[in-house]
């Protein structure tokens, strides 16, 4: 077998493995025809794939997140990037950062201050010390933020909402900081989207990934382009099947940072790699969450019904006059 034939065979086997694994996990797989390199959409691609990005100026958005329920950044996030209100309203480039986590295998230098940050104290040398400006994978929880909306998100046709980060495009690659996306009806029980990451190895601090290798993880798109999420893909999630999460009545969206060392995994068990470790405005940087499909507000719904009733009444009166 020639080297070219061998490589082709390996790629075919790998593609088949991903296809069957994705099918088992309920994750769409569209083959290489959907993108130049990987199997999903590019960082600024707005058509041609199941997860095509939605531009921030799109008329598809009917509303945006209106309140912050909970914001839990990791240690060391600069105060300039801890303004959680930056995540509210339309995508405008203002961000709130969730923070990143270090590895105990490569800790900061003892006595070092948190880089590019005005919060937290110097590293004590003890990764379990919660008073300094450093958090660690496997010890501390990743940063997270939970948002609420003026009316519930509902499971409609196609993407139901989109998440905006501030990723930097570099050709077809992206300096990306990824996050899991979870939704909830009651704010207590959350269902997590089944994400996929096919990046094969670590990319280093501020390194780049190929976004066509990533699906259903927030942060895979460049600034100004929202990553779409379709609630129907959660139909078989345990929390949905149990009735704890109602896909027609989603009131909360939670973003959980993924420190991209490979410690955290996707829905298929693959290690997730992204720009890691990032500092100051470290980890996932949330710009906004835009809603595409939303439950009508009660007042709006009542006004609509009242309008329909008035129209029917007026037409009936016209008919009565016509035949009087």
Secondary structure as the mmCIF struct_conf table of DSSP 4:
data_model
#
loop_
_struct_conf.conf_type_id
_struct_conf.id
_struct_conf.beg_label_comp_id
_struct_conf.beg_label_asym_id
_struct_conf.beg_label_seq_id
_struct_conf.end_label_comp_id
_struct_conf.end_label_asym_id
_struct_conf.end_label_seq_id
HELX_RH_AL_P HELX_RH_AL_P1 UNK A 3 UNK A 25
TURN_TY1_P TURN_TY1_P1 UNK A 26 UNK A 26
HELX_RH_3T_P HELX_RH_3T_P1 UNK A 32 UNK A 34
BEND BEND1 UNK A 35 UNK A 40
TURN_TY1_P TURN_TY1_P2 UNK A 43 UNK A 44
BEND BEND2 UNK A 47 UNK A 49
TURN_TY1_P TURN_TY1_P3 UNK A 50 UNK A 51
STRN STRN1 UNK A 54 UNK A 55
TURN_TY1_P TURN_TY1_P4 UNK A 56 UNK A 57
TURN_TY1_P TURN_TY1_P5 UNK A 59 UNK A 60
STRN STRN2 UNK A 63 UNK A 64
STRN STRN3 UNK A 67 UNK A 72
HELX_LH_PP_P HELX_LH_PP_P1 UNK A 73 UNK A 74
TURN_TY1_P TURN_TY1_P6 UNK A 75 UNK A 76
HELX_RH_3T_P HELX_RH_3T_P2 UNK A 79 UNK A 81
HELX_RH_3T_P HELX_RH_3T_P3 UNK A 84 UNK A 87
BEND BEND3 UNK A 88 UNK A 90
BEND BEND4 UNK A 93 UNK A 93
STRN STRN4 UNK A 96 UNK A 97
STRN STRN5 UNK A 102 UNK A 102
HELX_RH_3T_P HELX_RH_3T_P4 UNK A 104 UNK A 106
HELX_LH_PP_P HELX_LH_PP_P2 UNK A 107 UNK A 109
TURN_TY1_P TURN_TY1_P7 UNK A 110 UNK A 111
HELX_LH_PP_P HELX_LH_PP_P3 UNK A 112 UNK A 114
TURN_TY1_P TURN_TY1_P8 UNK A 115 UNK A 116
BEND BEND5 UNK A 118 UNK A 120
STRN STRN6 UNK A 121 UNK A 121
BEND BEND6 UNK A 125 UNK A 125
TURN_TY1_P TURN_TY1_P9 UNK A 127 UNK A 128
BEND BEND7 UNK A 130 UNK A 131
STRN STRN7 UNK A 132 UNK A 132
BEND BEND8 UNK A 133 UNK A 133
STRN STRN8 UNK A 136 UNK A 136
TURN_TY1_P TURN_TY1_P10 UNK A 137 UNK A 139
BEND BEND9 UNK A 140 UNK A 140
HELX_LH_PP_P HELX_LH_PP_P4 UNK A 141 UNK A 143
STRN STRN9 UNK A 144 UNK A 153
BEND BEND10 UNK A 157 UNK A 158
STRN STRN10 UNK A 161 UNK A 164
STRN STRN11 UNK A 167 UNK A 167
STRN STRN12 UNK A 168 UNK A 170
TURN_TY1_P TURN_TY1_P11 UNK A 171 UNK A 172
STRN STRN13 UNK A 173 UNK A 175
STRN STRN14 UNK A 179 UNK A 184
BEND BEND11 UNK A 185 UNK A 189
STRN STRN15 UNK A 190 UNK A 192
STRN STRN16 UNK A 196 UNK A 197
BEND BEND12 UNK A 201 UNK A 201
TURN_TY1_P TURN_TY1_P12 UNK A 205 UNK A 206
STRN STRN17 UNK A 209 UNK A 209
HELX_RH_3T_P HELX_RH_3T_P5 UNK A 211 UNK A 213
STRN STRN18 UNK A 214 UNK A 215
BEND BEND13 UNK A 216 UNK A 216
STRN STRN19 UNK A 218 UNK A 218
TURN_TY1_P TURN_TY1_P13 UNK A 219 UNK A 219
BEND BEND14 UNK A 221 UNK A 221
STRN STRN20 UNK A 222 UNK A 222
TURN_TY1_P TURN_TY1_P14 UNK A 223 UNK A 224
STRN STRN21 UNK A 225 UNK A 229
HELX_RH_3T_P HELX_RH_3T_P6 UNK A 231 UNK A 234
TURN_TY1_P TURN_TY1_P15 UNK A 235 UNK A 236
HELX_RH_AL_P HELX_RH_AL_P2 UNK A 238 UNK A 241
TURN_TY1_P TURN_TY1_P16 UNK A 242 UNK A 243
BEND BEND15 UNK A 244 UNK A 245
TURN_TY1_P TURN_TY1_P17 UNK A 247 UNK A 248
STRN STRN22 UNK A 250 UNK A 257
TURN_TY1_P TURN_TY1_P18 UNK A 260 UNK A 260
STRN STRN23 UNK A 261 UNK A 265
TURN_TY1_P TURN_TY1_P19 UNK A 267 UNK A 268
BEND BEND16 UNK A 269 UNK A 269
HELX_LH_PP_P HELX_LH_PP_P5 UNK A 270 UNK A 270
STRN STRN24 UNK A 271 UNK A 273
BEND BEND17 UNK A 275 UNK A 275
BEND BEND18 UNK A 277 UNK A 277
BEND BEND19 UNK A 280 UNK A 281
BEND BEND20 UNK A 283 UNK A 283
STRN STRN25 UNK A 285 UNK A 286
STRN STRN26 UNK A 288 UNK A 291
BEND BEND21 UNK A 292 UNK A 293
STRN STRN27 UNK A 294 UNK A 294
HELX_LH_PP_P HELX_LH_PP_P6 UNK A 295 UNK A 297
HELX_RH_AL_P HELX_RH_AL_P3 UNK A 298 UNK A 322
TURN_TY1_P TURN_TY1_P20 UNK A 323 UNK A 323
#
